[in-house]
Amino acid sequence: MSIYGALYSGVSGLSAQSNAMGMISDNIANVNTTGYKGVSARFSTLVAQSSSETLYAPGGVRSAPLRNIDKQGQLQGTASATDLAVAGKGFFVVADRAGNTTGTQYLFTRAGSFRPNASGDLVNAGGYYLQGWPITPGSSTPTSGSTFTGLETINVANLNGTARATTNLELALNLPSTVLPTEQTSDVAMEVNLNSAAAAGTTHDVVTTVNDPTGVAQSVTYRWTKLAAPNQWTLEALAPAGGTVNNGGPTNVTFDPVTGRPTSGFPPPDPLYTWNNGSTSTIDIGSYGNAITETAAASASTATQYNDQYLATVQVYDDLGNTHDMQLAFTKTAANDWSMTVLNPTLNGATSGIVANLPRTIQFSGGVPSLINMPPITIDWSVGSTGATNSTIALDAGTVGSPDGIIQFSGNFILNSAEQDGVTFGNFRGVSVSEEGVVTALFDNGEQLDIAQIPLGMFPNPNGLEGRTGNAYSATANSGNFLLNRPKIGGAGLIASSSLEASNVDLAEEFTKMIVTQQAYSASSKIITTADEMLDELIRIAR
């Protein structure tokens, strides 16, 4: 009985060592497989029941696979943002198809070499589709779950950034405390509509008041005269009652018959005024792009004089993503009082919108605001014919009693910052994935859009998972039920973007095991040959 038992014991040894060699060969073959978890042979005895204490009945040995799924592999950096690795516990949830339809099989993997396919779905080397909870503005995203409900294949195609109109403007600047409240006029902004049907020689005067360098108010006149040629006028700065003018024109201005905008001759050269009190002024006409038009309507005009102000140029956006230049003019009206005028925005040098100006003032005490009156800016974009929706922009000039916005201290006028929340249209340029598993689309206008939340599958016994082709796993009774958690929550690890988890196989250890297994196999075969010889001797006794 023992000889036959020894024979079968040797056979079991061959089987067990062959099984172990198969595990070793798989480990070596997958040493470069992303996220591969090595398998080791776990040997156990086979014991036969002995009939007495003086006799031994050999049983043999068997081997079973021990999966080292919970053993972390080394993280290796890559150049792709969609290469993902889990540092710590947890598995990516993947599906065998993209549509999440009936019959979809959900699996778990640590192989995070995901790439967009032709449809933009993130697929790994095993052909499995990465799953995540979609992030929708205005709705909540799960933190955990015990079912696959709500999961969708993460897709990075057809992502477009939209333009956003400016709705908030934050200012931080210093207004010089040493400047005098009354200063000379340096700029005159005209808004004029000229009648295109007017007869040649028809004049239209624009009259306004300016301050000379001594602070004295002076009346000046700018005359438009219709020429015989269609769509042509001359603009001339007339000599004031209190002085003379040089470089005042006349200047020929030609208008586009379709748009009604000047095509040449505007703005004119800056006239130089010499006042009766001996002071001189150079005044800029129309440099701020205010509306100068020629239409079939009756001639009409307004003119605004700007003292020697401090101008801050900011950029604002309409809802179509057009970028407009807009100037803010600050004028000191008293020792600690300033007013702010918003000039009409321009696009490519032409007036693109009309600002409805309201009184805007700011008072200071000790260099910081003591009173802020900054109503929102409303802009009518119809004058620019861009098709944009009219805008309302809230102004943030700082906090009363705090130096966090507009301040007044000795020194120069300095615009420290002008922050606004509008953006132009953006093109998709890639994605990023945070440690918390948030997939964010990136656009070239600086905008970012969160599109999905990647969960990690957690198991009570991950080593009990059943391996599937493509380096994926399915749950078993031995592994326990899964729980989906956001990364870094409930024991889940974090996600490393632009990284891959290497195989946890130690090649040197596997070769050592291979030598030991080969010798054990040879020894088992020797048991069989020896038992065979013993049986042969026993048979010869009968002869």
Secondary structure, 3 states (H helix, E strand, C coil): CHHHHHHHHHHHHHHHHHHHHHHHHHHHHCCCCCCCCCEEEEEEEECCCCCCCCCCCCCEEEEEEEECCCCCCCEEECCCCCEEEEECCCEEEEECCCCCCCCCCEEEECCCECEECCCCEEECCCCCEEEEEECCCCCCCCCEECCCCCCEECECCCCCCCCECCCEEEEEEEEECCCCCCCCEEEEEEEEEEECCCCCCCEEEEEEEEECCCCCEEEEEEEEEECCCCCEEEEEECCCCCEEEECCCCEEEEECCCCCCEEECCCCCCCEEEECCCCEEECEECCCCCCEEEECCCCEEEEEEEECCEEEEEEEECCCCCEEEEEEEEEEEECCEEEEEECCCEECCEECCEECCCCCEEEEECCEEEEEECCCEEEEHHHHCCCCCCEEEEEECCCCCCCCCEEEECCCCEEEEEEECCECCCCEEEEEECCCCEEEEEECCCCEEEEEECCEEECCCHHHCEEECCCEEECCCCCCCCEEECCCCCCCCEEEECEEECCCCCHHHHHHHHHHHHHHHHHHHHHHHHHHHHHHHHHHHCC
